[in-house]
Amino acid sequence: MNNITDELSYTTEDIAKLLKISKLTVYDLIKKGELPAYRVGRQMRVDATDLELYKQQAREGRASRTASPSANLPRWKTEEGGRPLVITGQDVSLDILSRHIEKHTKAYRPLRSHAGSLDSLIAMYQGRADIVSTHLLDGDTGDYNLPYIRRILSGFSYVVVNLVTRAAGLCVQPGNPKQITGWEDLRRDDIRIVNREKGAGARVLLDEQLRLHGISPRQVRGYADEESNHLGVAGQVVSGAADTGVGIEKAAALVGAEFIPLIRERYDLVMLKNDANLEWLDAVLSVLKSDPLRKELALVQGYDLSMTGTILHET
């Protein structure tokens, strides 16, 4: 009789929790072939026997791309024959893009990681992400993304292309009972905010606006209270746990919050240009300029597609 572990499998989320590592690290292990994986629908799964073997070899200091007899394909192959492409970020536009990449070519299998903008760029620097989304405001120049990309990816060759442009601002309770109108209101004693986690684009936006308006984070009630996504922020506001929080129009609409637009932000993608990436890079750029992708993105509230697919910077 087979051991019960022979019949068990885990998702990437399960593996991250079991090993106490990030999902990006799990994807990195899969890409390197150190952790054999296969697809079931849109999920990547790892058999329990392969996980146990990886853990055993890791303890012995010899985990490698041949960690399991079942990993007899090239290191980036899944059981269905597609190379995983790790796409980081939290916006629904990335889920739509992932589906279109998968439809466009069976050679690549998008894997989604919901990491913030700064963490995503650092993951790309470390070789753990393929397509990075970012919406980071540089308050001194008013420019989005490029100042951060240049600093973090110094020495790399890369291309930056726009996915969407969208409004960012403050989510407030229905009816806006506190009459919040802008960033200056965050210094008020009667206003409590809910914040995003460190590394998130919304957190960077808030910190830059506080700096530009001469507001110390210590003056802002609730600054230390964090949510890990836009829906979480909007939900806290609607529930009354907070009066406001930085967010986007789509998330506010989904939970019934009101939205005060304060800035137009570029939601861009970053992809490295190297020998290993050139083949799929052309395929992704083709998808980004395609009519089917644009038509589906147009259905999402709050997107400006006038720059979608435009290459903004290329080294």
C-alpha positions in Angstrom: 0.0 0.0 0.0 1.3 3.4 -0.9 2.2 5.8 1.9 -0.3 8.6 2.2 2.4 11.2 1.4 2.6 9.7 -2.1 -0.9 11.1 -2.7 -0.5 14.5 -1.2 0.5 17.7 -3.0 0.9 21.3 -2.0 0.4 24.7 -3.6 3.1 27.3 -3.6 1.3 29.1 -0.7 1.4 25.9 1.3 5.1 25.4 0.6 5.9 29.0 1.6 4.1 28.5 5.0 5.6 25.1 5.6 9.2 26.2 4.9 8.6 29.7 6.3 9.9 31.4 3.2 8.3 33.8 0.7 6.4 32.7 -2.4 9.1 34.3 -4.5 11.6 32.0 -3.0 9.4 29.0 -3.7 9.1 30.1 -7.4 12.9 30.5 -7.5 13.3 26.9 -6.3 10.9 25.7 -8.9 12.6 27.7 -11.7 16.0 26.2 -10.7 14.6 22.7 -10.7 15.4 22.2 -7.0 11.7 21.7 -6.2 9.9 19.7 -8.9 6.4 21.1 -9.7 3.6 20.7 -12.1 0.4 22.5 -13.0 -3.1 21.7 -12.1 -5.4 24.2 -13.8 -3.8 27.6 -12.9 -2.0 26.3 -9.8 1.5 25.0 -9.5 1.7 22.0 -7.1 4.5 20.1 -5.5 4.1 16.5 -4.4 4.7 15.7 -0.7 7.4 13.1 -1.6 9.3 15.7 -3.6 9.0 18.3 -0.8 10.3 15.8 1.8 13.2 14.8 -0.5 14.1 18.5 -1.0 14.0 19.1 2.8 16.2 16.1 3.4 18.8 17.2 0.8 18.7 20.8 2.1 19.5 19.5 5.6 22.4 17.6 4.1 23.5 20.7 2.2 23.1 19.1 -1.2 19.8 20.4 -2.6 20.2 20.8 -6.3 18.3 20.9 -9.5 18.3 17.1 -9.5 16.6 17.0 -6.1 14.2 14.3 -7.2 14.2 11.5 -9.7 11.0 13.0 -11.1 12.9 16.2 -12.0 14.3 14.8 -15.2 13.4 17.7 -17.4 15.5 20.8 -18.0 15.6 22.9 -14.9 12.9 25.4 -16.0 10.4 22.9 -17.3 7.1 22.0 -15.7 5.3 18.8 -16.3 3.3 20.4 -19.1 6.5 21.6 -20.8 6.2 25.4 -20.1 8.8 27.6 -18.5 7.5 29.4 -15.4 7.5 33.2 -15.6 7.2 34.8 -12.2 5.0 38.0 -12.4 4.9 40.2 -9.3 2.4 42.7 -8.1 -1.2 42.9 -6.8 -3.2 44.7 -9.5 -6.0 42.7 -11.4 -4.4 43.9 -14.6 -1.6 41.4 -13.9 -4.0 38.6 -13.7 -5.5 39.6 -17.0 -2.0 39.9 -18.6 -1.1 36.4 -17.2 -4.0 34.8 -19.0 -3.2 36.5 -22.3 0.5 35.4 -22.1 -0.7 31.9 -21.5 -3.1 32.0 -24.4 -0.5 33.6 -26.7 2.1 30.8 -26.2 2.1 27.5 -24.4 5.8 27.7 -24.0 5.5 29.9 -20.8 3.5 29.5 -17.7 2.8 32.6 -15.7 3.2 32.3 -11.9 1.7 35.2 -9.9 3.4 36.6 -6.8 1.6 39.3 -4.8 4.7 41.3 -3.8 4.9 45.1 -3.4 6.8 47.3 -5.8 10.0 47.7 -3.9 10.2 44.1 -2.9 9.5 43.1 -6.5 12.4 45.1 -7.8 14.7 43.6 -5.2 13.5 40.2 -6.1 14.4 40.9 -9.8 17.8 42.1 -8.7 18.3 38.8 -6.9 17.1 36.8 -9.9 13.8 35.7 -8.4 11.3 37.5 -10.6 10.8 37.7 -14.4 8.2 40.5 -14.9 8.0 43.1 -12.2 5.2 45.6 -11.7 5.9 48.9 -10.0 4.2 52.2 -9.2 6.7 54.1 -7.1 6.5 57.9 -6.9 9.7 59.9 -6.6 8.4 63.0 -4.9 11.4 65.2 -5.8 11.0 64.8 -9.5 7.4 63.8 -9.7 8.4 60.9 -11.9 7.1 57.4 -11.4 9.3 54.2 -11.3 12.4 55.1 -13.3 14.3 56.7 -10.4 13.9 53.6 -8.3 14.5 51.2 -11.2 17.8 52.9 -12.1 19.0 52.7 -8.5 18.0 49.1 -7.8 18.9 47.6 -11.1 22.1 49.5 -11.7 24.3 47.5 -14.0 21.5 45.5 -15.5 20.0 45.8 -19.0 16.2 46.1 -18.9 13.1 47.4 -20.6 10.3 49.4 -18.9 6.9 49.3 -20.5 3.6 50.8 -19.4 0.7 48.4 -18.5 -1.9 50.9 -17.3 -2.3 54.4 -15.9 -4.7 54.8 -13.0 -5.8 57.3 -10.3 -4.4 56.9 -6.8 -5.8 58.7 -3.8 -7.7 58.3 -0.6 -10.4 55.8 0.2 -13.0 57.3 2.6 -16.2 56.1 4.3 -19.5 56.4 2.4 -20.7 60.0 2.5 -17.2 61.2 3.6 -18.3 62.1 7.1 -15.0 63.6 8.1 -14.9 65.8 5.0 -11.5 64.6 3.9 -10.2 66.3 0.7 -6.5 65.7 0.5 -3.1 64.9 2.0 -3.2 67.9 4.5 -6.1 66.3 6.3 -3.9 63.4 7.5 -2.4 65.7 10.1 -5.8 66.2 11.8 -6.3 64.7 15.3 -9.7 63.4 14.3 -8.4 61.4 11.3 -7.2 57.8 11.6 -5.6 56.1 8.7 -4.9 52.5 7.7 -1.5 52.1 6.0 0.1 49.6 3.5 3.0 47.4 4.3 6.6 48.6 3.8 7.7 48.2 0.2 4.2 48.7 -1.3 3.8 51.4 -3.9 0.9 52.9 -1.9 3.2 53.1 1.2 5.9 54.9 -0.8 3.2 57.3 -2.2 2.0 58.1 1.3 5.5 58.6 2.7 6.5 60.9 -0.2 3.3 63.0 0.2 3.8 63.3 4.0 7.4 64.4 3.4 6.4 66.9 0.7 3.6 68.3 2.9 5.9 68.5 6.0 3.8 66.0 8.0 5.7 63.7 10.3 4.5 60.0 10.4 4.3 60.4 14.2 1.6 63.0 13.6 -0.6 60.6 11.7 -2.9 58.4 13.7 -2.9 54.8 12.5 0.3 55.1 10.6 1.6 51.8 12.1 -1.7 49.9 11.2 -1.0 48.0 8.1 -2.9 46.0 5.4 -1.2 43.9 2.7 -3.4 44.9 -0.2 -5.7 47.6 -1.6 -8.9 45.7 -0.8 -7.8 45.3 2.8 -7.3 49.1 3.2 -10.7 49.9 1.6 -12.4 47.3 3.7 -10.9 48.7 6.9 -12.2 52.2 5.9 -15.7 50.9 5.1 -15.9 49.0 8.4 -15.2 52.1 10.3 -11.8 50.9 11.7 -10.2 53.8 9.9 -11.3 57.0 8.4 -9.1 56.8 5.3 -6.2 55.1 3.6 -4.2 55.3 0.3 -5.8 53.2 -2.4 -7.1 53.0 -5.9 -10.6 53.5 -7.4 -11.2 49.8 -8.3 -10.7 48.6 -4.8 -12.8 51.3 -3.3 -15.7 50.5 -5.6 -15.5 46.8 -4.9 -16.3 47.3 -1.1 -18.5 50.4 -1.3 -16.0 53.0 -0.2 -15.8 56.5 -1.7 -12.6 57.5 -3.5 -10.8 60.8 -3.7 -8.4 60.8 -6.7 -5.3 62.8 -5.9 -2.6 61.7 -8.4 -2.3 59.9 -11.7 0.2 57.0 -11.4 1.9 54.9 -14.0 1.7 51.2 -13.4 4.7 49.9 -15.3 6.4 46.6 -16.0 10.1 45.9 -15.8 11.8 43.0 -17.7 15.5 42.2 -17.8 17.2 42.0 -21.2 19.5 39.0 -21.3 20.1 35.9 -23.4 17.8 33.8 -21.2 14.9 36.3 -21.5 15.0 37.5 -25.1 12.7 34.9 -26.5 9.8 35.3 -24.1 10.4 39.1 -23.8 9.4 39.6 -27.4 6.3 37.4 -26.8 5.3 39.5 -23.8 5.8 42.8 -25.6 3.6 41.5 -28.4 0.8 40.6 -25.9 1.1 44.1 -24.3 0.4 45.7 -27.7 -2.4 43.4 -28.6 -6.1 44.4 -29.1 -7.5 41.4 -27.1 -5.5 42.5 -24.0 -6.5 46.1 -24.4 -10.2 45.2 -24.8 -10.2 43.2 -21.6 -8.3 45.9 -19.6 -10.9 48.4 -20.8 -13.6 46.6 -18.9 -11.9 47.4 -15.6 -13.0 50.6 -13.8 -10.4 53.4 -13.6 -7.8 52.3 -16.1 -6.3 54.7 -18.7 -4.9 52.7 -21.6 -3.5 55.5 -23.6 0.1 54.4 -22.9 -0.5 50.6 -22.6 2.3 48.7 -24.4 4.5 51.8 -24.8 8.2 51.3 -24.0 9.2 54.1 -21.6 12.8 53.3 -21.1 15.2 50.7 -22.5 18.9 50.3 -21.7 
